[in-house]
Amino acid sequence: MTDTPTNEALFTRAKQVMPGGVNSPVRSFRSVGGTPYFVDTAEGPWVWDVEGRRYLDYVMSYGPCILGHANPSIVDAVSVAAGRGTSYGAPTVREVEMAEEMCRRVPGMEMLRMVSSGTEAAMSAVRLARGFTGRDTIVKFAGNYHGHSDNLLAAGGSGIANQGLSGCDGVPDGAVADTVVAPYNEIPELDETIAAVAVEPVAANMGLVPPREGFLRELRQACDDVGAVLLFDEVITGFRLARGGATEWFGVQPDVWCFGKVIGGGLPVGAYGSSREIMASVAPLGGVYQGGTLSGNPLATAAGLSALEQLDAAAYVTLERLATRLADGLSRVFAEAGVPVVVPRVGSLLGIFFTDVAPMNFDQAQVAADNGLYRIFFHGMLERGIALAPGPYEMIFVSTVHTDELIDQTIAAAAEVAPSLR
Ligand SMILES: *Cc1c(COP(=O)(O)O)cnc(C)c1O
């Protein structure tokens, strides 16, 4: 290397040509302060920045890198695929295999359509629900994030909350006029005008807020009572909580699913799926139009299939063991330091709030997240070579290649940082 730019110099340059210097707002460090590290390379649980500093990574691309960075099988699969052409505009064998594998895993899902992001999946799933039911109104929960399409941005959790924005400029009132926002963990009043109720089965964009006992089952019943579509946004929980995602984990079946993150193995992929009956509304079978030039892209399906192949029963045991070890350790060291903490965990999904009582909804999550303590924790850990997400509303993502030893080192670093949060 002839010319090694610093993070600071790159950030200055980046801010000249990209808003906030980034291509997705949370990466800008705005809610924790400071200069983002610019990643040069990554392998396994590690990322290296352009200055050669190594970090133990708990960002993991916000979920996709569940098998660690540069997973050798995924790298091979993508390399081979790239040599055979990067996009065709015609169907491929791997798209069929990937759809078959996803439908095998998720109880009740019979068909799906692949797209290129979680945003597209949720946006299209809502269109499908409206097209299928002939109704307009969507119910969503405050603090649940379903991507950045106009009609789902109302009270959207982390991406917006991290910026301190209550809503979003540029979204006309008309676009959210048919969106009703309800508090998470409470069953909303529904009637026969409701097309769909969209929910994150485990809320993972307002910090981690698990569904209370019975919430998803009661929501299923409430939707059935009025003929509304129940839409599980499994973009984070899908293929992470279990082989069959939240549907398997909770034993509650929605009508429509959306996926993203894990199923791309780090490449841009999303999907939405349902029963054959409901999916018959999607073009070319039905009148709900949705398409995509790069949908089912050969590199993305190569990466995704390889990821799914590796996510066997043993992988989920490993993920949950590591997350449990980390959750227990973090709870212990902050308690010992006299710092109020709750570390909510569902399977391998893990969050942290510096507060006494686990939040049940967005209002409570905001009070807990906005007390300024996460910022101190974040920078204390970063100084010790441990990269957490630069915002209090995100998850702590473990991968299958985080070891017990690395988890213990993380807990030891947190023990050093803990007194500064008192
Ligand atoms: C990340 C996320 C999305 C949006 O996915 P993108 O790929 O970022 O567009 C949607 N829903 C949930 C639950 C998410 O966590």
The ligand as an SDF file (V2000), in Angstrom:
LIG
                    3D

 15 15  0  0  0  0  0  0  0  0999 V2000
  -33.3460   -4.5610    8.3250 C   0  0  0  0  0  0  0  0  0  0  0  0
  -34.8100   -4.7290    8.3960 C   0  0  0  0  0  0  0  0  0  0  0  0
  -35.6410   -4.4070    7.3070 C   0  0  0  0  0  0  0  0  0  0  0  0
  -35.1180   -3.7310    6.0650 C   0  0  0  0  0  0  0  0  0  0  0  0
  -34.2040   -4.5090    5.3780 O   0  0  0  0  0  0  0  0  0  0  0  0
  -33.1770   -3.7890    4.3600 P   0  0  0  0  0  0  0  0  0  0  0  0
  -32.4870   -4.9230    3.6990 O   0  0  0  0  0  0  0  0  0  0  0  0
  -32.2990   -2.9150    5.2030 O   0  0  0  0  0  0  0  0  0  0  0  0
  -33.9930   -2.9810    3.4170 O   0  0  0  0  0  0  0  0  0  0  0  0
  -36.9860   -4.7110    7.4010 C   0  0  0  0  0  0  0  0  0  0  0  0
  -37.4920   -5.2860    8.5000 N   0  0  0  0  0  0  0  0  0  0  0  0
  -36.7410   -5.5880    9.5720 C   0  0  0  0  0  0  0  0  0  0  0  0
  -37.3650   -6.2720   10.7410 C   0  0  0  0  0  0  0  0  0  0  0  0
  -35.3760   -5.3020    9.5570 C   0  0  0  0  0  0  0  0  0  0  0  0
  -34.6340   -5.5730   10.6400 O   0  0  0  0  0  0  0  0  0  0  0  0
  1  2  1  0
  2  3  1  0
  2 14  2  0
  3  4  1  0
  3 10  2  0
  4  5  1  0
  5  6  1  0
  6  7  2  0
  6  8  1  0
  6  9  1  0
 10 11  1  0
 11 12  2  0
 12 13  1  0
 12 14  1  0
 14 15  1  0
M  END
$$$$
